[in-house]
Structure formats: C-alpha cells, structure tokens
C-alpha cells in the first residue's frame, strides 16, 4: 500500500470518521442524498475528477457508503 492508499478510506467506518471528524461535515441523510445526486451525474465535472483521481472502484464504494447513509 502506498501513502495515498493509506489516506483513502477503505471501510465504511474509516470513511465515516474521515467525513465527520477530519472534514467536520455532519453525515446527514440530506447531505448524502445531495452527494449521491452529484456523484451519479457523469456530466458533473467534480464527479469526473473524483473518478479520475480515485478510480472507478473507489467511486462505486463511495456511492454504496452514501447509499447506506440514505437508507439509514
């Protein structure tokens, strides 16, 4: 694993901690719904950059994690 891999959350728990504690963003249902709309829009520049930076596998994983927040 490289340093960049260590910085990218690999589990739901790591991701949730990163969002809530490192970024200081409350992981609410409405926030997750907004991010899902953006991250599923292939025409969205931020989505394209996200996939380019982190790869399609991590993009899919993040979609699943946001989906879990929405489903509660």
Secondary structure, 3 states (H helix, E strand, C coil): CCHHHHHCCCCHHHHHHHHHHHCCCCCCHHHHHHHHHHHCCCCCHHHHHHHHHHCHHHHHHHHHHHHHHHHC
